Amino acid sequence: MMDRRKFLTNSGMLALSTCLTSCGGNSVASLIENTGLKAAFKDKFSVGTAISTKSLSEYGSKQLKLIAQEFNAITAENDFKWEMLRPSPNHWHWDLADKFVEFGLNNNMQMVGHALVWHSQIPESVFFNQKKQLLPRTQLLTMMEEHTNTVVGRYRGKIQVWDVVNEAFKQGNWRKSHWYNGIGEDYFEHAFRFAEAADPKAQLIYNDYGMDDPSKQQRVIEVINNCKRKGVKIDGIGMQSHLHLDGPSINEIERSILAYANAGLRVNITELEIDVLPKIEDYGNADIGNKYAYRKELDPYKKALPLAMEQKLAQRYEDVFKLYVKHSDKIDRVTLWGTSDDESWKNDFPIKGRTNYPLLFDRNQQPKLAHRRLKKLSL
């Protein structure tokens, strides 16, 4: 289990330091007040966000200053994924990953590497030869091990948490990914063994969407328990938590948290946002292969989110965070999947070009009603 207090003890000092450099000559009282969500939940769990490629590319931007003020955990939204980090077998692009780590170290943040083994955003050359034939099992395992050693080894002792395997299941069945088809279901086990060997002290997570689905939940716990019986290190579960105003229910989320905790796994809320637009698929489905045609009636808030919807969003966030606080003994981290609405992937998923409002800061990086309600939970 990771001691979350290790990353929280200096939150007040860090907020003060951040404000001294970005807020000018404000009074000490206002500096202490301006400490963000990380201070509001400092005795409960880490509060994180995903940093976009755009934000990392604009190092020193207003967005990064806001992140440093509000959060004490960060995940790179895309820049540790295989196609970004390693677009071809012998070419590595470390620039943005290095900036991510530099930013985290400078602000004493918990850093999450996302994701080592995933079926998506990975070049086909990893899996197939020039004749379009799937590579042999031994070659795929060697590739997985070499990639993990290189990436985790480069940031050993700096990145504290790794999403080792991402989205290995569809409901209660194995996803028939190239990893699965080429290696077999034990690719899951090997991925965690390779990650532990590369950094034995890191917290190793299995991350997936729809983790309230009973069939997926049962299968995930079964597979992880089987691995742990073999001595494989798997520390926790990542519940992506792509929520909607209408679901899943608080009771369903709570049952999921309890199920994973009772299985001996630390719970991480890893990709939280709350969609306010008309729903066209199951709650929590984040399979990026799902695409739908644009229709105007599915994009009703082009200019602004009505006050009534803003209030519903705030209430939903408050209800969800009350649940997280209730079970904070089981939860290490709550990470929002983005900081402000303008950068949210939900503007383009599962329908490209919609205007969504799923996060805690608006398109001008100003706190929304939901943010203010969460700050009050700690009072």
C-alpha positions, 0 to 999 in steps of 0.5 A: 500500500502506498502511504498517501501522506508522503505526498501531502505533507508539504501541500500548504508550503507548495501552495504558498510557493506557487502563489509567491511566484504566480500571484504577485505580492498578495497578503499572507492570508490570501496566499494560505487561502489559495491552496486548491483541492489538494488542501481540501482533501489533504487528510483523505486522498491525493487529488490529481489531474491529467495533463494534456499534450498541449499543456506540456508543450506550453511549459509555464502556461496558465494551465500548468500554474493552475494545476500546480495550485490545485492538485498534488498528483498528475497523469500524462493524458497521452504522452506516455502512451506507446505511439507518442513515446515510441512511434517506431521501434528505434525512435523515442520521443522523450521531450514531453515525458521529461517535461511531465516529470520535471513539472512533477518534481518541481511541485513535489507531486505524485506522478502516474505513468499511463499506460505501459500495456494497452491495446490502443494508441500503439503502432502496428509494427509492435505486433506484426512483421512486414508480411502483416503476420502476428509476431511470435509469442516470445518476440512479443514478450521480449518487446513488452519487457524491453519497452517496460524496462526502458520507460520505467527504468528511465523514471525509476524512483521518480514516477511513483505509480504505473498503470501497468495494464489498461483495459484488458477486458470487455465486460466479463471476457478478455479483450481480444487484443494483439497482446492477447492474441499473440501471447495469451491471457498470461500477457497480463501477468508478465506485464506486471512482472516486468514492471515490478522488476523495472521498479520494485518500489512503484505502485502497480495498477490495473486500470479500466473503464466500466468498473461498476459492471458486475461481470467485468468486476468479477472477472478482474478480481478473479484474474488479479487474485490468480496472479497474486497467488503466483506472487505477482505484485498488483497493488491496486485497481484504477476505476476510470470513472467516466461518469454521467449526470444520470449514472451509474448510481452512488450505490453502484459506485459504492458497491464497486469500491467495496468489492475491490477493497475487499479483494485486498486492492487499493482503489484509485479513481483515475479518469474522473469526469461527469458528462452533461450531454445526452447519453448515447451509450452505456455509462462509463464506456470509454472504448475509443473505438466507439464513434458516432455521427454528429447530430445537433440534438446531441449537442444542446449547449453550444454557447453555455451550460444552463444554470440548472445543468450547472447546478446538477453537475455541482450536485453530482460532483458533491455526491460522488466526492462525499462517497469518496470521503466516506471510503477514504480509508480505501482510496489512495487517489482521485484523479480528474481526467483533465483540468478545464473544459476546453481541453476535455476529450469529451468534446470529441468522444464519442462524437467529434465536435460537441461542446461538453462541460465535464470538469471543474474549471471552465474554458477560461480556467475559472472554477465552476460551481462544482469546484466551490462545492467540493472546497466546502466539503472540507469545512 
